[in-house]
């Protein structure tokens, strides 16, 4: 076991500039990780961008489900209900606990290791399921130009090859992933800037106001909004790899929030306002057809290439988050020690391989099934995060927080109410098939944690808590006063 700290000491050190080097609480992370380059603001902005969005690809179903007005209103209002609160909580908690593992550490600190493991299980699997979307979307955008990719062995082999190449990039290091995210982000967004400019003379604002509430597919609509605007907390699992996280993380979240919202609104306004409406056509890949209508075949092909690069960026960012989460959980002794082993490039090799295997196994599901399943699991994890956030505010109100949301305890509770209501609405519209699958996954996690503790007790596998991290599970004293 590592050195014994209580939670109050950890929280205080986390925001203290005078914390000794080598502790997890300061800006320096574990000595083993220090020899690897840390990521700075710009690559972090694009990693968050790809964790959450990756561009407007995937928004088509919102128009299909509810029409132009509801789609536009959804992407304007939803960020205030969900994205802003989640990003703010991530900024506060991520700087409070700047180590790999992110939200797992938050929940463990507030609710104990059992619930910390449950958080890690549902969020990791949610991330892997989410990552299985990107090969699907990649091929959906390319199949109009390459029909052979629509199904059969060409599609299966393409999924496998794409997963293999991107997994190798993750293995080579987070610095490479961050650089790739910046480059891919620019390439992904440029054609939509062109579309926005070309569409201006053709815009008919009355098309934006088309709505028919009787024909809204609420399940598809809410799941599409939710999927396109969540996962702000995923970057927290990389906090130990960030340069000066207490300043860098909040700044990067703010810039990424603006980038994400703008990247959705411009294509939606252009696509719905400058072309005749046919809701049935608004499905995966339709933005490329919009580009052809507005600018010709060359622009359509550019959007298809941008979609491919975007999905590559999202895959890279999500796999980095998922694999470093497993590394952080292993350093906390929640899963076997071999998950904490780093490659010579500083990357969690076993975590990457596990995440890649999950992607390949899940890639046979349809786009809608994947979105619905990962959304439900994500909802479970977010409920635990909200509880942890409020509990830490109540239990340690005077603890040092490098970035603190300017609300008190009551304000923190009120801030969590709208997104929590939204979570239950999303759950209510889920199909029985998806709900049953998600419930089964949750039950597996509830049983798995005691099984792993039994394995540890029998010493069948080695578990250990890193000596470079404080022990969150030690009984805490009263919170210090400021």
C-alpha positions as CSV (number, residue, x, y, z in Angstrom):
1,X,0.0,0.0,0.0
2,X,1.1,3.6,-0.5
3,X,1.5,6.4,1.9
4,X,-1.6,7.1,4.1
5,X,-3.3,10.4,3.6
6,X,-6.8,11.4,4.4
7,X,-9.2,13.0,1.9
8,X,-9.0,16.4,3.5
9,X,-5.2,16.5,3.2
10,X,-5.4,15.4,-0.4
11,X,-8.0,18.1,-1.3
12,X,-6.0,20.8,0.4
13,X,-2.8,19.8,-1.3
14,X,-4.5,19.6,-4.7
15,X,-4.8,23.3,-4.9
16,X,-1.7,24.3,-3.0
17,X,1.2,25.7,-5.0
18,X,3.6,24.7,-2.3
19,X,2.7,20.9,-2.5
20,X,5.8,18.8,-2.7
21,X,6.9,17.5,-6.1
22,X,5.8,13.9,-6.7
23,X,2.5,14.1,-4.9
24,X,-0.6,13.6,-6.9
25,X,-2.1,16.7,-5.4
26,X,0.3,19.2,-7.0
27,X,0.8,20.0,-10.6
28,X,3.5,17.4,-10.8
29,X,2.1,13.8,-11.1
30,X,3.8,10.5,-10.4
31,X,7.6,10.4,-11.1
32,X,7.0,7.5,-13.5
33,X,4.8,9.8,-15.6
34,X,7.0,12.9,-15.4
35,X,9.6,11.7,-17.9
36,X,6.9,11.8,-20.6
37,X,5.8,15.0,-22.3
38,X,2.6,16.6,-20.9
39,X,-0.1,18.1,-23.1
40,X,-0.8,21.8,-23.2
41,X,-3.8,24.0,-23.8
42,X,-4.2,23.7,-27.6
43,X,-4.1,19.9,-27.9
44,X,-6.2,19.6,-24.8
45,X,-8.9,21.9,-26.4
46,X,-9.0,19.6,-29.4
47,X,-9.0,16.4,-27.3
48,X,-12.0,17.7,-25.4
49,X,-13.6,18.7,-28.7
50,X,-13.2,15.2,-30.0
51,X,-14.3,13.6,-26.7
52,X,-17.5,15.6,-26.9
53,X,-18.2,16.3,-30.6
54,X,-15.7,16.1,-33.4
55,X,-17.8,18.3,-35.6
56,X,-21.4,18.2,-36.8
57,X,-21.3,14.6,-38.1
58,X,-24.1,12.8,-36.4
59,X,-26.5,15.8,-36.0
60,X,-28.5,14.7,-39.0
61,X,-30.8,12.5,-36.9
62,X,-32.0,15.5,-34.9
63,X,-33.6,17.0,-38.0
64,X,-34.9,13.6,-39.0
65,X,-36.5,13.1,-35.6
66,X,-37.9,16.6,-35.0
67,X,-37.5,19.0,-37.9
68,X,-35.3,22.1,-38.3
69,X,-36.7,24.3,-35.5
70,X,-36.5,21.6,-32.8
71,X,-33.0,20.6,-34.0
72,X,-31.7,24.2,-33.9
73,X,-33.3,25.0,-30.6
74,X,-32.0,21.7,-29.1
75,X,-28.4,22.6,-30.0
76,X,-28.8,26.1,-28.7
77,X,-30.5,25.3,-25.4
78,X,-29.1,21.9,-24.5
79,X,-25.6,23.1,-23.8
80,X,-27.0,25.4,-21.0
81,X,-29.0,22.5,-19.5
82,X,-26.3,19.9,-19.8
83,X,-22.9,20.9,-21.3
84,X,-22.2,24.0,-19.2
85,X,-22.9,22.3,-15.8
86,X,-21.0,19.2,-16.8
87,X,-18.0,21.2,-18.0
88,X,-18.0,23.4,-14.8
89,X,-18.1,20.3,-12.6
90,X,-15.3,18.7,-14.6
91,X,-13.2,21.9,-14.2
92,X,-13.7,22.0,-10.4
93,X,-13.3,18.3,-9.7
94,X,-10.6,17.7,-12.3
95,X,-8.4,20.4,-10.7
96,X,-9.3,19.2,-7.2
97,X,-8.0,15.7,-8.1
98,X,-5.5,16.2,-11.0
99,X,-4.7,12.5,-11.5
100,X,-5.5,9.8,-14.1
101,X,-8.8,8.1,-13.2
102,X,-10.7,11.3,-13.1
103,X,-14.3,10.8,-12.1
104,X,-13.5,7.4,-10.6
105,X,-11.3,9.2,-8.0
106,X,-14.1,11.8,-7.4
107,X,-16.7,9.2,-6.6
108,X,-14.3,7.1,-4.6
109,X,-13.4,10.1,-2.5
110,X,-17.0,11.0,-1.9
111,X,-18.8,7.7,-1.7
112,X,-16.1,5.1,-1.2
113,X,-14.2,2.5,-3.3
114,X,-17.2,0.3,-4.1
115,X,-19.1,3.1,-5.8
116,X,-15.9,4.4,-7.3
117,X,-15.5,1.0,-9.0
118,X,-19.1,1.1,-10.3
119,X,-18.4,4.5,-11.7
120,X,-15.3,3.2,-13.5
121,X,-17.1,0.2,-14.8
122,X,-20.1,2.0,-16.4
123,X,-18.1,4.9,-17.7
124,X,-15.4,2.8,-19.2
125,X,-17.9,0.5,-20.9
126,X,-19.9,3.6,-22.0
127,X,-16.8,5.0,-23.5
128,X,-15.9,1.8,-25.3
129,X,-19.5,1.5,-26.7
130,X,-19.2,5.1,-27.8
131,X,-15.9,4.4,-29.5
132,X,-17.6,1.6,-31.5
133,X,-19.6,4.3,-33.2
134,X,-16.7,5.9,-35.0
135,X,-15.8,3.1,-37.4
136,X,-19.5,2.8,-38.2
137,X,-19.8,6.6,-38.9
138,X,-16.5,6.5,-40.8
139,X,-17.8,3.9,-43.2
140,X,-21.3,5.4,-43.4
141,X,-19.8,8.6,-44.9
142,X,-17.5,6.8,-47.3
143,X,-20.0,4.2,-48.6
144,X,-21.8,6.7,-50.9
145,X,-18.5,7.0,-52.8
146,X,-17.3,3.4,-52.2
147,X,-20.5,1.2,-52.2
148,X,-18.5,-1.9,-51.4
149,X,-18.1,-0.6,-47.8
150,X,-21.9,-0.8,-47.2
151,X,-21.6,-4.4,-45.9
152,X,-20.0,-7.8,-45.9
153,X,-16.3,-8.6,-45.7
154,X,-15.1,-5.3,-47.0
155,X,-16.9,-3.5,-44.2
156,X,-15.7,-5.9,-41.5
157,X,-12.1,-5.8,-42.7
158,X,-12.3,-1.9,-42.9
159,X,-13.4,-1.7,-39.3
160,X,-10.6,-4.0,-38.1
161,X,-7.9,-2.2,-40.1
162,X,-9.1,1.2,-39.0
163,X,-9.2,0.1,-35.3
164,X,-5.7,-1.4,-35.6
165,X,-4.1,1.8,-37.1
166,X,-5.7,4.1,-34.6
167,X,-4.9,1.8,-31.7
168,X,-1.2,2.0,-32.8
169,X,-1.3,5.8,-32.7
170,X,-2.7,5.7,-29.2
171,X,0.1,3.3,-28.2
172,X,2.8,5.7,-29.6
173,X,1.9,8.4,-27.0
174,X,-0.5,11.1,-25.9
175,X,1.6,13.8,-27.4
176,X,1.1,12.3,-30.9
177,X,-2.6,11.9,-30.2
178,X,-2.8,15.6,-29.1
179,X,-1.0,16.8,-32.2
180,X,-3.2,14.5,-34.4
181,X,-6.3,15.9,-32.7
182,X,-5.3,19.5,-33.6
183,X,-4.5,18.6,-37.2
184,X,-7.6,16.5,-37.7
185,X,-9.8,19.1,-36.0
186,X,-8.7,21.8,-38.5
187,X,-9.3,19.5,-41.4
188,X,-12.7,18.4,-40.1
189,X,-14.0,21.9,-39.6
190,X,-12.7,23.8,-42.7
191,X,-15.4,22.5,-45.2
192,X,-18.2,23.6,-42.9
193,X,-16.8,27.1,-42.8
194,X,-16.9,27.0,-46.6
195,X,-20.5,25.6,-46.5
196,X,-21.5,28.4,-44.2
197,X,-20.2,31.1,-46.5
198,X,-21.6,29.5,-49.7
199,X,-25.1,29.1,-48.1
200,X,-25.5,32.8,-47.1
201,X,-27.1,33.9,-50.4
202,X,-29.4,30.9,-50.5
203,X,-30.7,31.1,-46.9
204,X,-34.5,31.1,-46.4
205,X,-35.0,31.8,-42.7
206,X,-38.6,30.5,-42.8
207,X,-37.2,27.0,-43.3
208,X,-35.7,27.2,-39.8
209,X,-39.2,27.6,-38.3
210,X,-40.7,24.3,-39.6
211,X,-42.0,22.2,-36.8
212,X,-44.6,19.4,-36.3
213,X,-44.7,18.3,-32.6
214,X,-47.0,15.4,-33.5
215,X,-44.4,13.7,-35.6
216,X,-41.4,14.1,-33.2
217,X,-39.5,10.9,-32.4
218,X,-38.5,12.0,-28.9
219,X,-36.3,8.9,-28.2
220,X,-34.1,9.6,-31.3
221,X,-34.2,13.3,-30.8
222,X,-33.1,13.3,-27.2
223,X,-30.5,10.6,-27.7
224,X,-29.0,12.5,-30.6
225,X,-28.7,15.7,-28.6
226,X,-27.4,13.9,-25.6
227,X,-24.8,11.9,-27.5
228,X,-23.6,15.0,-29.4
229,X,-23.2,17.2,-26.3
230,X,-22.0,15.0,-23.5
231,X,-18.7,13.4,-22.3
232,X,-17.2,16.7,-21.0
233,X,-15.9,14.8,-18.0
234,X,-14.0,12.2,-20.1
235,X,-10.9,14.5,-20.2
236,X,-10.6,14.2,-16.4
237,X,-9.2,10.7,-16.8
238,X,-6.1,12.3,-18.5
239,X,-5.6,15.0,-15.8
240,X,-2.3,13.4,-14.7
241,X,-0.9,13.9,-18.2
242,X,-1.8,17.6,-18.4
243,X,0.7,20.4,-18.0
244,X,-0.3,22.5,-15.0
245,X,-3.8,21.0,-14.9
246,X,-5.3,23.5,-12.3
247,X,-5.0,26.3,-14.9
248,X,-4.9,24.5,-18.2
249,X,-8.0,22.3,-17.7
250,X,-10.6,25.0,-17.0
251,X,-9.2,27.2,-19.8
252,X,-9.3,24.3,-22.3
253,X,-12.9,23.4,-21.3
254,X,-14.1,26.9,-21.9
255,X,-12.5,27.2,-25.4
256,X,-13.8,23.7,-26.3
257,X,-17.3,24.5,-25.3
258,X,-17.4,27.5,-27.7
259,X,-15.8,25.4,-30.5
260,X,-18.3,22.6,-30.0
261,X,-21.5,24.7,-30.0
262,X,-20.4,26.8,-33.1
263,X,-19.4,23.6,-35.0
264,X,-23.0,22.4,-34.6
265,X,-25.0,25.5,-35.2
266,X,-23.4,26.7,-38.4
267,X,-23.9,23.5,-40.4
268,X,-27.5,23.1,-39.0
269,X,-28.4,26.7,-40.1
270,X,-26.8,26.3,-43.5
271,X,-28.2,22.8,-44.2
272,X,-31.8,23.5,-43.1
273,X,-32.0,27.1,-44.3
274,X,-30.4,26.8,-47.8
275,X,-31.9,23.5,-49.1
276,X,-35.5,22.2,-49.4
277,X,-36.5,20.1,-46.4
278,X,-36.9,16.4,-46.7
279,X,-36.7,15.0,-43.1
280,X,-36.4,11.4,-44.3
281,X,-33.1,12.2,-46.0
282,X,-31.5,13.6,-42.8
283,X,-29.7,10.4,-41.7
284,X,-26.0,9.5,-41.1
285,X,-23.9,11.0,-43.9
286,X,-26.5,13.4,-45.2
287,X,-24.3,16.5,-44.6
288,X,-22.1,15.3,-47.5
289,X,-25.2,15.4,-49.8
290,X,-26.0,18.9,-48.5
291,X,-22.5,20.0,-49.4
292,X,-22.9,18.6,-53.0
293,X,-26.2,20.5,-53.3
294,X,-24.7,23.8,-52.2
295,X,-21.2,23.6,-53.7
296,X,-20.9,20.7,-56.0
297,X,-19.3,17.3,-56.0
298,X,-15.9,18.6,-54.8
299,X,-17.4,20.0,-51.6
300,X,-19.3,16.8,-51.0
301,X,-16.1,14.8,-51.3
302,X,-14.4,17.2,-48.9
303,X,-17.1,16.7,-46.3
304,X,-16.7,13.0,-46.7
305,X,-13.0,13.2,-46.1
306,X,-13.6,15.6,-43.2
307,X,-16.0,13.0,-41.7
308,X,-13.4,10.3,-42.0
309,X,-10.7,12.5,-40.3
310,X,-13.2,13.5,-37.6
311,X,-14.1,10.0,-36.7
312,X,-10.4,9.2,-36.5
313,X,-9.9,12.1,-34.1
314,X,-12.9,11.0,-31.9
315,X,-11.6,7.4,-31.8
316,X,-8.1,8.6,-30.7
317,X,-9.4,10.9,-28.0
318,X,-11.9,8.4,-26.6
319,X,-9.5,5.5,-26.5
320,X,-6.9,7.7,-24.7
321,X,-9.5,8.6,-22.1
322,X,-10.7,5.0,-21.7
323,X,-7.2,3.5,-21.4
324,X,-5.9,6.1,-19.0
325,X,-9.0,5.6,-16.9
326,X,-8.0,1.9,-16.5
327,X,-4.5,3.0,-15.6
328,X,-5.8,5.4,-12.9
329,X,-8.1,2.6,-11.5
330,X,-5.1,0.2,-11.3
331,X,-3.0,2.8,-9.5
332,X,-5.8,3.0,-7.0
333,X,-5.9,-0.8,-6.5
334,X,-9.4,-1.2,-8.0
335,X,-8.3,-3.5,-10.8
336,X,-5.2,-5.7,-11.2
337,X,-1.8,-4.0,-11.2
338,X,-0.9,-5.0,-14.8
339,X,-3.4,-2.3,-16.1
340,X,-1.0,0.3,-14.6
341,X,2.0,-0.8,-16.7
342,X,3.1,1.9,-19.2
343,X,4.7,1.2,-22.5
344,X,8.0,2.9,-23.4
345,X,5.9,5.7,-24.9
346,X,4.2,6.3,-21.5
347,X,0.9,4.8,-22.7
348,X,-1.2,2.2,-20.8
349,X,-0.7,-0.7,-23.2
350,X,-3.1,-3.2,-21.5
351,X,-5.8,-0.6,-21.2
352,X,-5.4,0.3,-24.9
353,X,-5.7,-3.4,-25.9
354,X,-8.8,-3.9,-23.8
355,X,-10.5,-0.8,-25.2
356,X,-9.7,-1.8,-28.8
357,X,-11.0,-5.3,-28.2
358,X,-14.3,-3.9,-27.0
359,X,-14.6,-1.6,-30.0
360,X,-14.2,-4.5,-32.4
361,X,-16.7,-6.7,-30.5
362,X,-19.4,-4.0,-30.4
363,X,-19.0,-2.6,-34.0
364,X,-21.7,-4.9,-35.4
365,X,-24.4,-2.9,-33.6
366,X,-26.4,-0.2,-35.4
367,X,-25.8,3.5,-34.9
368,X,-29.0,4.1,-33.0
369,X,-28.6,1.1,-30.8
370,X,-25.0,2.1,-29.9
371,X,-26.1,5.7,-29.1
372,X,-29.0,4.6,-26.9
373,X,-27.0,2.0,-25.0
374,X,-24.0,4.2,-24.2
375,X,-26.3,7.1,-23.3
376,X,-28.0,5.0,-20.6
377,X,-24.8,3.8,-19.1
378,X,-23.4,7.4,-19.2
379,X,-26.5,8.6,-17.4
380,X,-25.8,6.1,-14.5
381,X,-22.3,7.4,-14.2
382,X,-23.4,11.1,-14.3
383,X,-25.8,10.5,-11.4
384,X,-22.9,9.2,-9.3
385,X,-20.8,12.2,-10.4
386,X,-23.5,14.7,-9.4
387,X,-23.9,13.0,-6.0
388,X,-20.1,13.1,-5.5
389,X,-19.8,16.7,-6.4
390,X,-22.6,17.8,-4.0
391,X,-21.3,15.5,-1.2
392,X,-17.8,16.9,-1.4
393,X,-19.2,20.4,-1.4
394,X,-21.2,19.6,1.8
395,X,-18.6,17.5,3.5
396,X,-15.6,19.7,2.8
397,X,-16.9,23.2,2.1
398,X,-13.6,24.9,3.1
399,X,-11.3,22.6,1.3
400,X,-9.0,24.2,-1.3
401,X,-10.3,24.1,-4.8
402,X,-8.0,25.5,-7.5
403,X,-11.0,26.2,-9.7
404,X,-14.3,26.6,-7.9
405,X,-17.7,27.2,-9.4
406,X,-18.9,30.5,-7.9
407,X,-22.0,29.0,-6.1
408,X,-22.5,27.7,-2.6
409,X,-23.7,24.4,-1.4
410,X,-27.4,25.2,-2.2
411,X,-26.3,26.5,-5.6
412,X,-24.4,23.3,-6.4
413,X,-27.5,21.3,-5.6
414,X,-29.7,23.5,-7.8
415,X,-27.1,23.4,-10.7
416,X,-27.4,19.6,-10.8
417,X,-31.2,19.5,-10.8
418,X,-31.9,20.3,-14.5
419,X,-29.3,17.8,-15.9
420,X,-30.6,15.2,-13.5
421,X,-34.1,15.7,-14.8
422,X,-32.8,15.4,-18.3
423,X,-31.1,12.1,-17.4
424,X,-34.4,10.6,-16.2
425,X,-36.2,11.9,-19.3
426,X,-33.6,10.2,-21.6
427,X,-34.0,7.0,-19.5
428,X,-37.8,7.2,-19.8
429,X,-37.7,7.2,-23.6
430,X,-35.3,4.2,-23.9
431,X,-36.5,1.0,-25.5
432,X,-36.9,-2.1,-23.3
433,X,-34.1,-3.8,-25.2
434,X,-31.6,-1.0,-24.5
435,X,-32.8,-0.6,-20.9
436,X,-32.5,-4.4,-20.3
437,X,-29.0,-4.5,-21.8
438,X,-27.9,-1.5,-19.7
439,X,-29.4,-2.8,-16.5
440,X,-27.6,-6.1,-17.1
441,X,-24.3,-4.3,-17.5
442,X,-24.9,-2.4,-14.2
443,X,-25.6,-5.6,-12.4
444,X,-22.4,-7.2,-13.7
445,X,-20.5,-4.3,-12.2
446,X,-22.2,-4.6,-8.8
447,X,-21.1,-8.3,-8.7
448,X,-17.7,-7.8,-10.3
449,X,-16.2,-5.6,-7.6
450,X,-16.7,-8.1,-4.7
451,X,-15.3,-10.8,-7.0
452,X,-12.2,-8.7,-7.7
453,X,-11.8,-8.2,-3.9
454,X,-12.0,-11.9,-3.5
455,X,-9.3,-12.4,-6.2
456,X,-7.1,-9.9,-4.4
457,X,-7.6,-11.6,-1.1
458,X,-6.7,-15.0,-2.6
459,X,-3.7,-13.4,-4.3
460,X,-4.6,-14.9,-7.6
461,X,-3.7,-11.5,-9.2
462,X,-1.6,-8.7,-7.9
463,X,-3.3,-5.4,-6.8
464,X,-1.5,-2.4,-5.4
465,X,-2.0,1.3,-4.6
466,X,0.6,3.5,-6.1
467,X,2.9,5.0,-3.4
468,X,2.8,8.3,-5.4
469,X,-0.9,8.8,-4.7
470,X,-2.7,9.7,-1.5
471,X,-5.1,7.1,0.0
472,X,-8.6,8.4,-0.5
473,X,-10.2,5.6,1.6
474,X,-8.6,6.5,4.9
475,X,-11.0,7.7,7.5
476,X,-11.2,11.5,7.3
477,X,-11.0,14.1,9.9
478,X,-13.1,17.2,10.1
479,X,-12.6,19.6,7.2
480,X,-10.1,22.4,7.9
481,X,-11.5,25.9,8.1
482,X,-10.2,28.6,5.7
